[in-house]
């Protein structure tokens, strides 16, 4: 019995030494709760040099994790397993998180640089007055095609995707709102439709697109288009910017009948442990030089007007990525449809993917 007691004491002592050593090591490396920023963002969605710069300028250490969908982000934050200080959801998910009381109302007095933001990209319906979120990037959904194989200017409308010459050649982004939405737009309907008859017509029309669909994927679209394994795809504007950097034969078009205007914004979840670090990072990213560097690295459109002034004109004057006001008027922001209609969109999308197999 004495041997067991002695052994237990030795184990406890060893654990104590390990805990103390680990704690001291963390402190030496600067990894403590007080000076750590837990950032939850999309993959490859920030210039890594800016994270290093932020750490050097502020003394904070950034713990960086990524997600691949709004739904995955929402689930992890709602479960509360990790106390993220800052996250970057999209507009419809921000609206949902506000409704479910998951976000901290922002103290604008703690944010420096808001004056640099484009007023036309503020005060959106999903977050009036930007009470809970601050713009990070924005962009559109459209069609990218290769002019080596498709005549330039021959792709303008969503209906062009149904052309028989694109059989087994079309790549689609793997998203219910995007794919159901493009079919709705092609019929003259809203991407936020809750009309059962309109949704049924859109789903029926999508089924006729299946002979043209080579794959329904996400990040792989970039590789397919750069390497010319497909000549046409539907994806987001920022992804296309990366593609065009690698393949100069690619062109991007936003169909005039309408498409999605999306926003990814900073939010502070109610589970955050270090709101001061979160405010510091938002302010850091609103600095025009940092915003410009980030936009050039990521390829998406910045909401920072002052950043646009110092970016190359070939980027800021390109209407493929900074559309005209006329084009913007035909774009719609995704709304939170509620659980019932989110389920309907997802069911139609799943049926579409099963139909093509």
N, C-alpha and C positions, 0 to 999 in steps of 0.2 A: 504493500500500500504506500509506504514511504517513497519507494522508487517511482510510483505513478505520480505522486504529489510533486516530487523533485523534477520529473520529466515535464509535467505540466508547467511548472514554474519556469523551466528553461525555455519552453516553447513561447510562453507569454513574454518573457524577457526579449527573446529574439524578435518577436513580432513588434515589440515596442521600439527596438533599435531600428528595424527596417522602416517603420512608420516615421520615426524621427528623421532618419537619413533621407527618406523620400521627400518629406516635407521641406527639409533644408535644401535639397537639390532643386525642388520646385521654386523655392524662394530665390535661390541663386540664379535660376533661369528666368525669373520674373513671372512664373506661372502661378499666380494666386488669384483667388476670387475677386479681389479688389481691383486688380489691374488687367484682367482678362476680358476680352470681348468675344463672346460666342456668336459668330456670324453664320447664318444659314442662307445659302444662296444657290442659284442654278449653277450647273457645271460650266466651267470655262467662261465665266460671266464677269470677270474682273481681271485687270492687268495685275499679275502677282507683284510687280515692282511697286505698285501703289500700296499694297498691304505692308510691304517692308518699309516704305516711306512713312506710312501712318504710324507704325510701331516706333520708328526712330524719332519722329517728331513729338509723339505724345507719351511714350513710355508704356503704352498698353501693348499687351500681347494678344494677337488675334488667333483664336481657335476657329478654323474654317471648315464647315461641312457643307455638302451639296445635296440637292434633291433633283429629281428628273420630272416631277409633275407637281402641279398645285395640290392635287389630292394627297400625294405622299407627304408633302410639307404640312398640310393641314392635319393629317392623321397624327404625325409625330408630335406636333406642337399641342394638339388637343389632348393627347395622352399624357403629356407633362413629364415624360421621362428625362428630357434634357431642357435645361433652362436657357433657351436661346435669347440673346439680348437684342438681336436684330435679324429680321427675315425679309425676303424679297418676293412676296406673292404677286399674282396678277390681279387685275381690277375686279373681276367677278368674285374671286376668292377673298379679296379685301372686304368687299361688301358683305359676304357671308360671315367673315370673322368679326366684323363690326356688329352685325346683328346678333351674334352669339356671345358678345361681350368678351372677346378673346384678346382685344388690343388696348394698349394704353393711349389715352388721348394725348396728343403731342403738345408740349409746351414750346410754342414757336419762339419764345424769347431765348431759348437755349440753342436755337439753330441759327447758324451764321450762313449767309449766302443765298437766302431765299429770293433776294432781289434779282438774282441772275436767271431765275426760272422764267420760261415763256408763259405769260398769263393765259394764253389760249390752251395750255396743257394743265392748268390748275382748276380747282373747283369743279371737278367732274362729278357726274351724278352718283358714282359709286362711293364718293367720299367728299361731300360738300364742304367747302372751306379747307380741305386737306387737314381735317381735324385729327386723322389717324394715320395718314400716310404721306410720304414725300417722294416725288417722281425720281426714278433712277434711269430707266430707259423706256423708249416707246418704239412702236413700229407697226407694220402692216402684215397682212397675209396676202399672198399673190401667187403668180405663176412664173416660174423660171424656165427658160428654154434655151437650147443650143442653136445658134444661127448657122452652124455648119451643116445641120441636118434639117432645120426648119427655117423657112424664109423669114427674114426679119420683118416685123410688122404684121405677120399673118396671125399672130396670137394676140387677141385683145380681150376676149370675153370668156366667162366661165364655160359657156357652151362649146368653145373650141376644144375643150378637153375630151369631148365626145366624138371628135373626128375619127373615122375608121382607120386612118393612117397611123394612129398612135396605139394600135393594138399591142398589148403586152409591153408597153413602153413607159407608161405613166407611173410616177412615184407620188404617193400621197403621204402627208404628215399624219402620224398616228394620233389623232385627236377627234373625239366625237363632235365637239362644238365646231371645229374647223371643217370637217368633211360634210357633216349635215348642213352647216352654215353655207358652204359654197353652193350646195344644191338648192337651198332656200333662195339664195341671192340670184341664182340663174333663172329662177321662176318669178323673180320680182318680189320675193318675200323678205322679211326681216330675219337676221341671224338670231334674233331673240324671240322668234315666233312661239306662241303658246296655242296656236290654232291647230287643232288635231287634224283637220283636213289638209292644211298646208304641209304639216309634217309628214303625213302619209304620202302626199304627192312627191315631196322631196325624197323620201326613202325609196319610193317606186322608181323615180328617175335615176337615183344612184345605182340601183340594181342593173340598169342598162349600161352603166359605165364600166362594169366589171371586166369586160373583155380587154379594155385598154389598160387595166391596172396591173403593173408588174409587181408592186409591193406596197404595203402600208407599213411605214417604218418611221423612225425619228431621226436621230443624228446620222444614220447611214445615208440619208439623201445627199448629204454634202459630198461623200466619197463617190457615190454613183454618178453625180452630175459632173464633178471635177474630172473623173476618169472616163467620162463619156460612155458609161454603160447604160445610161438612159438619156433621152434628149429633152424630156419635159417633166416637170414636177410641180407640186404645190407645197409651199413651205413659207417660213417667216422671212421678212426682209433682211434681218441681220445675218441669218444663215446664208442668204444669197450673197451678201457683201463678202463673206469669207470665200464663197465659191468663185466669185468673179475675180477675186485677187489671184486665184490659182488658174483660172481658165477665162481668158478674155473673150471667148466666143459666147458667153452666157449673157442673157438679157432677162430683165425682170419687169413684169407688168402687173399693175393693179387694175382689175376689171372695172370699167366705169359704172356698171350696174350696182356696184357696192361690194364691200368686203369688211374685214375686221380691223379696227384700230385698237391696238392693245397697249396696256401700260403695265410695267413692273415697278412697284414702288417699295420703298423702305417702310417697314412697320416695326413697332416695338411690342412684342407679345406681353401679356400680363404676367407671364411666368418669368420675365427677365430679371436677372440678378444685378445687372450693371447698366442702368439706364444712362448714367453719365457717359460711359464709354460709347453707348449707342448714339447719343447726341453728338459726341465728338466725331464719330465716324461719318454721320450724315453731313455735318458741317464740312468735314475734310473732303468729301466727295462732291460737295457743291462748289468748292473752289474751282474757278474756270479752268486753270491749268490742269488740275487733276481730272476734271470732267472731260476735257479735250483729249488728254492722254488715254483715258479709259475708253472713250468712244472710238478712237482710232484703233485701239487694240481689239475691242470686242466686235466692232462693226455695226452695232445697232445705233439708232438715232438718239442723240442726247436732247433732253428738254432744256439744257442750259444755254441760253442765248449768248451769254458772254463767252462760253466755250466755242460756240460757232464762229465767233469773230476771230479766233486764233487758229482755227482748223483750216486745212487746205481747201481752196475753193472747189476743187474737183470733187470733194466729198459733200460739202454743204450746199452746192448748187445742183447736185444730182437729184432730180425729182423722183427717181426710183426709190430713194431712201428719205428724202425730205420733200414729200408731195406738195403740190400747189394747193392753195386754199379751195379751189374748185373740186379737186380730188378728195380733199379732206371732208368736204360736205357730204360725200356719198359713203363715208365710212361709219361703222357702228362699233361702239364699245360693247363687249359682252356684258350682259346683266346676269345677276344671280337669279336663276330660273326657279329655284326652290327644288326640294327633293323629288317631287312628283315628276316634273318635267326634265330634270337632270337624268332621272331614271329612264324616261322615254327616249331622250336623245341617245343615251348610252345603249339602250336596247336596239334601236334602229341601226346604230353604228355597228354593234356586234353582229346583227343580222346581215348587214352589208358585207362585213369581213368573212362571215361564214358562207355567204352566197358565192363569193368568188373562189372559194376553195373546192 
